[in-house]
């Protein structure tokens, strides 16, 4: 197996908690996406559906889950594709009924070709269905996304459709020990990638050379994929927030911004560091970087239960504005937005921008990013320092603190 997986009891407990928040006379439907054609007979890499994985541990395409707590025959049923031996010759064996039961802890497992008949029976005794109705291409299977909504309205117009998001976001925002273990593993793999890149960073190589180093290191450590498109941005490229070309040459004297996160068992890290290409910060670079680093540290120390994203953002804008005023880059604090224009934080978990209530107070158990930045395109400089922070009962824990960000440590490591 490429990665470890939580025990079936983890998924059983998640389903139990979801069911407890469902209205009476309801069922809930979850699905994994179909394989998506890339061209010819080649498909894009399949990425497991977050909710289906969270509730059942299933990572295969074309699977479906029904939670039906008031149905008399069973309270949950998992549907998997038929394991066709003729297809196995080409693609390898698909998940079996026995494997699905062992992974998910669901006793009733059927093949997807029986879904419509089973669904027709189950829905007769309920009034509501919870579903995540993502938009999908019109060529996808009828049971996916908005096409499933069309299917419901046409065939079962008496069912009220409710969103799974309010329940899913409340559950997934509070990370359990099993999830934190996986996220810490993703962060540890990410750290190995950063340290490998530090060893190889020098003028003359290309941004994609360092991306290759990250990729090699991640795969060697059982990370199947990046959690998001990596940003390997040198010089002026770092002033573009979502720069992703990663194809320019590193130049001596410039700064390199690395925004990269490994994914492990579908949970992702999200870390940003800035390193000098030649191993030494210039005086101007050191002034800007050290100022941003102190701001970032103060923001991390501000993390605690009940604080809000809005409060963190307001503090970030205030601190950056005062710093930019102090170094005479601006003449009025309100002009800070010229050099800092994004939010300082978001939830992290099964998605790099994970679900949760962004307007309410942060609960203990949430994992968030803290990522202030300063972007000065006229100087060819983009700075962002980002850590992954757990909100604890008493404050915070910086999960990515071991990834080098202190000036002395960076310069010492790059001097080797």
KOLVEXNU-54083 format. One record per residue (C-alpha): residue in one letter; x, z, y. Coordinates in steps of 0.02 Angstrom, whole numbers, plus 32768, in hexadecimal, padded with zeros to 4 digits. Layout:
# KOLVEXNU-54083
AXZY;...
//
This chain:
# KOLVEXNU-54083
X800080008000;X80427FD480AD;X8008807780F9;X7FBE811D80C8;X7F03813880DB;X7E9E81D680FA;X7E47821E8060;X7D9481EE803C;X7D5982998079;X7D8D82678129;X7D1881D18126;X7C8D823280D1;X7C9382B5815A;X7C8F822F81E2;X7BF381E28196;X7BA2828D8189;X7BC282AF8242;X7B8082048274;X7AE0821D8210;X7AC582C8825E;X7AB982758309;X7A4281EA82D5;X798B81F78305;X790D8214827B;X78C6817A8227;X796781178241;X79EB80B681E4;X7A96807D8222;X7AF27FDB8200;X7BAD7FB8820D;X7C117F1F81DB;X7CBE7ED581D4;X7CD97E2A821D;X7CE57D8C81B7;X7D8C7D3681AB;X7DA57CC78244;X7DE37C16822B;X7E847BEE8289;X7E907B378257;X7E827AD181B9;X7E707B4F812C;X7EDB7BD38183;X7E8B7C7281C7;X7EBD7CEB8250;X7EFE7D928213;X7E6E7E0581EC;X7E657EA78250;X7DF47F2F8206;X7D587F618265;X7D74800982B9;X7CCB80578295;X7CC4801C81E1;X7D72806081C3;X7D4781068218;X7CAC811C81AE;X7CE380D38107;X7D9E80AE8109;X7D7A7FF680E4;X7DF77F778127;X7DB97ED980D1;X7D557E4C8124;X7C9D7E268104;X7C6A7ED880D5;X7BCF7F358111;X7B977FEA8116;X7AE880318121;X7AC680E88146;X7A13810D8110;X79FF81CC8105;X794281C680E6;X79428140805F;X790D81847FB6;X798A81257F47;X7A2D81437FA6;X7A64817E8053;X7AF68107806B;X7B248060801F;X7BBF7FF58033;X7BBA7F388019;X7C587ED97FEB;X7C777E207FC4;X7C6F7DEB7F0E;X7D1D7DE97EC2;X7D1E7D317E92;X7DAB7D107E14;X7DBA7C5A7E4D;X7DE17C937F00;X7E587D197EC3;X7ECC7C8E7E86;X7EE57C5B7F3B;X7ED17CFB7F9E;X7EEC7D887F24;X7E687E027EE4;X7DE97E487F5E;X7DB37EFD7F67;X7D597F367ECA;X7CC17FA67EB9;X7D2D80307E6E;X7DAD80247EFA;X7D2580267F7F;X7CDA80C47F33;X7D82811B7F2B;X7DB280EF7FDE;X7D0C81148031;X7CBE819B7FC4;X7C1E81317FC0;X7BCE812F7F15;X7B5A809B7F31;X7BBF7FFB7F45;X7B6E7F4F7F36;X7B9F7E9B7F56;X7B757E4C7FFE;X7B067DC77FAF;X7A877E527F91;X7A8A7E938044;X79EF7E3C8088;X79827E717FF6;X79BE7F257FFF;X79AE7F2B80BC;X78FC7EE980B3;X78CC7F7A8041;X7928800180A0;X78E77FD5814D;X782F7FE4811B;X782B80A1812E;X788780B281D5;X7868808B828C;X791A807A82D0;X79BE802682A4;X7A66805282F1;X7ADA7FBD82FF;X7B727F828360;X7B3D7ED7839C;X7BDF7E8483D1;X7BD97DD48411;X7C217D5A8392;X7C317CA0837C;X7B967C458341;X7BF07C0C82A4;X7C047CBD8263;X7B9C7D0381D5;X7AEA7D358200;X7B0C7DED81E7;X7B8E7DFB8272;X7B747E318324;X7AF07DE1838E;X7AB87D7382FE;X7A887E1182A0;X7A1D7E418337;X79CA7D95832F;X79AE7DAF8275;X795C7E588295;X78EB7E1C8320;X78B07D8682BC;X78977DDB8213;X78767E918242;X782F7E9582F4;X77ED7F4582DB;X789C7F9182D0;X78E17FDF836F;X79987FB48386;X7A07804283C3;X7ABF803B83F0;X7B3F80938383;X7BB480A88418;X7B738150845C;X7B8981A483B2;X7C2A81498380;X7C80816D8426;X7C5582258421;X7C9982368370;X7D3481C88380;X7D7182118424;X7D9C82B883D1;X7E2C8293835D;X7E3382F082B7;X7ED483298264;X7ED4829081F2;X7EC8821D8288;X7F4E827A82EA;X7FC3826C8255;X7FAB81B08253;X7FBE81A18310;X805D8208830A;X809F81938283;X807780FD82F2;X80D481508382;X816A817A8315;X817580C482DE;X8166808F8393;X81F6810483C0;X826480B1833C;X823B800A838C;X826B8047843A;X830F809083FD;X83397FEF83A1;X83167F8C8440;X8384800084A7;X84147FD78432;X83FC7F1C8448;X83CC7F0F84FF;X84487EAA8567;X844D7E1B85E1;X84417D6B859D;X83CA7D8B850E;X83107D64851B;X82767DD08526;X823C7D898480;X82DF7DC18430;X82AC7E748453;X81FB7E518418;X82477E178375;X82A57EBC836A;X82037F1C8381;X81AC7EB082FE;X82377EC7827E;X82407F83829B;X81837F998291;X81737F3581F0;X82057F9181A0;X81A9803381C4;X81017FFC817D;X80A97FCE821E;X80407F3481F8;X802A7EFD82AC;X80387F268364;X7FA77F8883AC;X7F9F7F078438;X80017E74847C;X80AE7EBC84A7;X80EE7EAF8559;X81AA7E8C8562;X81C27E6D861B;X82667E5E8678;X827B7E5B8735;X81E97E0E8794;X81867DF886F3;X816C7EB486ED;X81047EAA878D;X80817E48872B;X801B7ECF86D7;X7FEB7E708639;X80817DFC862E;X808A7DBF857A;X80F17D1F8577;X818E7D818548;X81F87CE48555;X82737CFD85E6;X832A7D2A85E4;X83637DDB860D;X83D37DE186A5;X845A7E5F86CB;X84227ED88754;X83687EC78732;X82F07F4686E8;X82967F288644;X81E47F69862C;X81AC7F828577;X80F47FA68554;X80E87FA98497;X808980078410;X80907FFF8353;X7FF0800A82EF;X7FEC80748252;X7F53807B81E1;X7EF0802E8272;X7F2180B682EF;X7F918080837E;X801680C583F0;X8022808B84A5;X80C880B084FC;X811F80678593;X81D4807F85C5;X8248802E8645;X830180138620;X838D7FC18685;X83CB7F238630;X84827F4D864E;X846D80048620;X847D804B86D1;X83F880658756;X8429802A8804;X840F80A78890;X836E805088C5;X832F80478812;X835C80FE87F4;X82FF81338892;X826080DA885F;X8269810787A7;X829281BF87BF;X820381CF883C;X8187818087C3;X81C881E98733;X81A8828B8790;X80F8824F87BA;X80D982238704;X811682CD86C8;X80A683268744;X801082C0870B;X803582EA8654;X803B83A38683;X7F8F838E86D3;X7F3C835F862F;X7EC583E485EE;X7E1483F285A9;X7D8A83CB8626;X7DF78366869D;X7DAF82B986BF;X7DFC820C86C8;X7DC18205877C;X7E2282A387A8;X7EBE82608753;X7EAD81BB87B0;X7E95820F8859;X7F2F827B883C;X7F9481E38808;X7F67818088A3;X7F8E82168910;X8039823688C0;X806E818088C1;X8030816A8973;X809681FF89B0;X813181C08954;X812381108999;X810B81598A46;X81A481C78A30;X821381348A02;X81C780CD8A8F;X817E80468A21;X80D680618A76;X80A280AD8B1C;X7FF880EF8AE6;X7FCA81468A42;X7F2F80D88A2F;X7FA380428A1C;X7FE380848975;X7F6C800C891C;X7FDF7F7E8950;X80617FC088D7;X7FF4801F885B;X7F517FCB8827;X7F1A8005877A;X7ED1809E8726;X7F47812686EB;X7EF3814E8646;X7E84811785B7;X7E538155850B;X7EC281278478;X7E9D811E83BE;X7E5A8093834E;X7E62802383E8;X7EE580248470;X7E54803E84EA;X7DED80AA8478;X7D3880D9848D;X7CFC817884E1;X7CA381B9857B;X7D118184860C;X7CA981DB8691;X7C9B82888644;X7D1983158629;X7DA082FA85A7;X7D83835B8506;X7E0883B384A0;X7E3E833C8417;X7E3E82A08484;X7EDD8239848B;X7EFA81E18531;X7F8481828588;X7FDA81B7862A;X8025811B867A;X804581178735;X80A280808779;X80F280348812;X80FC7F768822;X81657F2388AA;X81667E678887;X81C87E418927;X82587EA788DC;X82417E64882C;X82157F1387EE;X81897F538781;X818880088747;X8110806086D1;X812E80FB8668;X80AD811F85E2;X809881A98562;X801281D184E1;X7FCC827E8502;X7F5C82EC8497;X7EDF835B84F3;X7EED8406849F;X7E8284A284AE;X7EFF84ED8527;X7F478453857D;X7FA583C08536;X8026838284B9;X809082EA84E3;X8093828B843E;X811282088479;X818A827A84D4;X821D824E8462;X82238199849C;X82B08197851D;X827C819885D3;X82F8820A862C;X837A81AC8693;X84108207864A;X83D581EF8597;X83AE813785B3;X845781128600;X84B281758578;X8457811984EC;X8474806E853D;X852D80928558;X854C8099849C;
//
